[in-house]
Amino acid sequence: MNRRISFLVVVLAVAGILTVHGAFSQVTIQPTRKAINLPDKPAQLPFSDAILAGNTLYLAGRLGLDPKTGKAPEQIDDEIKNLLDGEKAVLAQAGMTMDDLVYVQIACTDLSLFEKFNPIYKSYFAAKDLPAREFIGAVSLLRGGHFELQAIAVKK
């Protein structure tokens, strides 16, 4: 009789522990990870245009170079538009828009261009709530670019 009671107590204790553990444990789902690249991306570059992890898109640094020459356009406005059009295209490849951006970092070789950059930048957003952003100085950028933008977007 004592053995049966002892066995029953052990079974109930184990069942209780397993139930409590199950109630407080969470299933962890690993997000999928997918490279996003524009069709015209040069194959030799050692990075992706963006990585989609779950519903978060991490966008690589992008310059506003002229796609024909590979250099910064003569006009700053054209460079800014090339930069933002490229960013918009990468977002579209992932099924997102500029309004999905939550964080933007812009490196600029001439901080006096801040006032010129802002109105063009703002025109690319439909939502009134713009992403968090920083505009930082850089000594130089590749291929004579004045701006490099990297960002994080979360699909709504």
N, C-alpha and C positions, 0 to 999 in steps of 0.2 A: 504494500500500500504506500509506504513512504517513497519507494522508488517511482511509483506512478505519479505521485504528487510532485516529487523533485523533477521528474521528466517534464511534466506539464508546466511547472514553473519556468523551466529553462526554455521550453518551446514558446511560451507566452512572452518571456523576456526578449528572446531573439526576434519574435514577430513585432514586438513593440519598438525595438531598436530600428528594425528595417523600415517600419512605418514612419517613425519620426525622421529617419534619414531621408526617406523618399519625399516627405512633406517639405523639407527644408532645402533639398538639393534642387538645382536648376539645370535644365538641359542647356548646354552651351552649343550654339550653332556657329560653326566657322563660316565666315562670309566667303563667297566665291571671289576669285581674283581673276580679272580679265584685262589683258592689254588692249588699249584703244589707240589706234593709229589712223591718221588720214591716209587716203590711198596714194597720195603723192609724196609721202614721207621717204626721204633717202634711206635706203636699206642699211647703209654702213653706219648710221648713227647708233651709238651704244645705249640707247634708252628709248622708251615708249613715249608717245605724245601724252598718254595718261594711263593710269591704272584704276580700274573700277573694282572696289572691294566692297561687296554688299551693295548698299545704296550710296556709297561715298566715292566720289571721283577725285583722284589726286592728279592734277595737271602739271606736267613738266614745265620748266622755264621756256618761254617762247619769245622770240624777237619779232619785230615788225618789218622784216626784210622784204625787198621786192622779190617775188618768186622767180622772175626772169633773170635778174642779175645776181641774186644772192647777197645783195648789199643794201644798206639803208637807203631809202629814197631821199631825194634832195629836199623835199618838203616834209617838215615835221608832222603836219596833219596827215599826210599819206602814210607815214610810218606808224602813227598811232592807229589809224584805221586798219592797216595791214595786221597789226598786232591783235587788235580786238576782233577782226574778222576771222583770224586764225584760231583764236580762243573759242569763238562762237562755233566754228566748224568742228573743233574737237568735242565740244559739249554736245553738239548735234549727233555726232557719231555714237555717243553714249546715251542718246535719247533725252538729253537735257537742254536747258536754255541758260542764257546769262542770268536769269532770275533764280536759278538753282545754286549759284555761287554763294558761299558763306564766308569765304576768306580769300583775299587777294593781296599779293605782295608785288609791288612794282619797284624794280631797281632802275635808277635813272642817272645818266652821266652828267646831267645839268639840271640842278634843282630849280632853276629859274623857269623850266618848262612845266612846272606844276600847274600853273594857271591855264596854260594852253591845253594840257592833258585832260583836266577835269570835265569841261563841257562835252567833249567828244566821248569820254568814258561814260558819263552819265546818260548820254543819248542811246546807249546800247542796252539799257534796262527798261522794262515795262513797269516793274514793281516800284513803288515809292521807297520801300525798305531796301537799301543797298547793302551789299556785303561789308563785313569788317574789312579794313584795308590799311596797308601801310605803303608809304611812298618814300623810299630810302635812296640815299646817294650811293653811287658806284663810280670808281675811278674810270673804268672802261668796261665795255661789253664787246662780245665777239662781232666781227665783221663791221665794225663802226656803228653798231646800233646805239640808239640813245635810251631805249627802254627794253627791259626784260620783265615779263609777267609770269608769275606762277600762282596757282590757286587751288582751292579745295571747293568742291561742290557736293551738295547732298540732294538727291532726287526727292522732290516733293510728292 
